[in-house]
Amino acid sequence: MAVALAAVLALGVGGCEVSLDEPEAPPSSAGNVGEQLAELTVAKAGSMRGYSRERFPHWRDTGTNCDVRDSVLKRDGEDIRLSGCNVVAGHWESVYDGRTFTDPSDVDVDHMVPLANAWRSGANEWDDAKRGDFANDLTRPQLIAVSATSNRAKGDQDPSQWKPANRSYWCKYAESWVTVKHHWRLTVTSAEKAALSDMLEGCTWANKP
């Protein structure tokens, strides 16, 4: 135990985020994805009054010269090159459209549930600290490295309005969307819920406990 602790402390000296591998979590901590979807509150989309991205402070620092964006790029990429703990090169494949990149400046970190969508779904009632927790959430499948073009095309649309061009990712996309909304207790519109249900219908794992 002492040796392991010493190793962790040694890694932390450089000022970079120390990440420990954890077993992959099941799709839901409160039941399967279908159950989570059924538990989401259906409501009309709220007003955008008062919204700005600044109300969701991001990206939080994770080291001396890196932040949450670097953490996502490092997690989602391969052959990563660092300057300190800032990601300067690597290889990324965008699961939304299959495009590949080697320059991190060509890669966007997408909020699975967009900030504006969250605002209309209940985040308008949170304080900025909680909105910051949401915008920097590395625990849920809320942040993902994708092509800038797909991220811009998605904008703040929900799955009834936009889906990834890569249909083979639809099951994972719907699961991730439901997981995030369920954890943060955000509402869904009736059209959004119907689209998620359709996307999950052909997923063999979606109804497993």
N, C-alpha and C positions, 0 to 999 in steps of 0.2 A: 504493500500500500504506500509506504514511504517513497519507494522508488518511482511509482506511478505519479505521485503528487509532485515529486521533484521534476519529473519530465514535463508535466503540464506547466509548472511555474517557469521552467526554462523556455518553453515555447512562447510564453506570454511576455517575455522581456522585450522583444522586438517591437512592441506596440501594436501588433496586428491582432485581429480577432482570433481567439482560440476556439475552434469548433470541434466538438466531440461527436463522433459518429453515434447516432442513435438508431435503434431498430425502426423500420418504416411503420408508421401508424396505420391502422386499418382505416377504411374510408370514413368511418364515423365512430366517435367515442360514445354516442348516445343511441346507436342503432345503425341500420343500413341506410344507404343513400335514399331509397324510396321512403323510408320512415321519416328521415330528415326533411325531405321535400314536403311530405304531408303535414309536417309540424310548422312549416313556414306560414306566417300570417299574410293573407292576401289583402292588398289595399291598393288604392289608386296611387300613382306616382305623386309625390309631394311637390311643393314649389321649389324653384331654384333661388328664391329670394335669399340674399345674404351669402350665397355661395362664392367661394374662390378657392383655388388650389392651396393658397396660403393658410387656409383654415385646417389643412391636413399636413402639418409640418413634416417634410421629408427632403432629402434622405438623412437619416441620423448617422453620426460618426460611429465607426466601428474600429478605428485605429488612428494612428498619427496622420496618415494621408489617404484614408479610405473611408467608405461609408457603406450603407446597406446595399446600394447599387452594386458596389464591388463584390459584396458577399453573394449576391444573386448571380453575377457574371461568373464568379469562381465556381459556384455550385453547379450551374447549368452548362458550363463549357468544358472543353478538353484541351490538353496541352497549354495550360494557362501560364502566362509569363507575368511576373509581378515586378513593380518598382516599389520597394517597401511592401505595403499591402494593397497598393493600387494596381488594378488589372490593366495591363498595357497591351496584351495580345493574347490570342488563343484561337479556339475553333468552336463556333456555335452553329447549331442547326435550329431554325425556328420551327417549332411544332405546329404553328398555325398555318404555314404555307410551304414548308420544306426548304426554304432558302438557307444558304450557309454563308458564314462570315468569319473573317479572321481579325477584323478591326473592331474593337469594342465600341468605337464611336458610331458604327453602323447598326448597333444593337440597342433596342429599347428594352427597358424593364417595365412590363405591363402590370398594372393592377388588375387582377382577374375580375373583381368587382370594381368597376371604375369609381373614382372618388365622387364624381357628380352623381352617379347612380346611387351610391351609398348615401349621399346627402338627401336625395329624394326618397330614400327608403328608411330614413330614421336617424341618420348620422347628424342631421341638422340640429338634433336635440342634445348631442354630446358636447362636451367641452373640447377645446383644441388639443389637450393632452391625450384624450381618448382617441380623437381623430388621428393624432400622430401615431398612436399604437397601431391603429388600423392600417395606416398608410405605409408602415414599416414592418408589417407582420411577416416574419420569416418562419413562423411555426405552422400556420395554415398555408394552403396552396394559393396564396393571394398574390405572390410576386413571381414572375416568370420572364426569362429573357427570350425575346422574339424579334422578328424583323420590324424595323421602324415603319415600313409601309403597312404591314398588317395591323400594327398597334394604332396607327393613325386612322386606318379604315374603320377599325372597331370604335374608336372614340369612346363615348359614354353609353353606348348601346347595350341593351340586355340581349339574351339569346333569342328572343322573339324578333329582334331587329337585325342581329348580326351573328354569324357563326363562322368558325375558322374554315378556310378553303379546304384544308386537310380534313376530310370527313372521318378518317380513321382516328382522329383525336377528339371527336365529338363526345364519346363516352367519358373520357377523362376531363374534358372541358366542363361538361354538365356536372359531373361529380364535384369538381373543384369549386364551381360556382355555388352549388348547394351547400357544400361544407363551409365555405366562407360566410354565406348569408346566415346559415344556421348558427354558427358560433357567435357571430356578432349581432344576432337577433334583428336582422334587417328584414324588411317586408319584400314581397314580390307582387307584381301585378298579375292579373289573371292570365294575360297573354304570355307573360314571362314563365309562369308556372306550367302552362300547357306546353310551351316550347321545350322546357327542361324535361317534362314527362316524356315527350316524343323522342328526345335525344337519348334518354335512358332506356327506352323501351326495348331496344335490341341489345342491350349490354348484359351479358350473361352473369356478370358479377354483381349487378346493381341491386338485386334483391336478396343477396346472401347476407346472413347475420354477421 
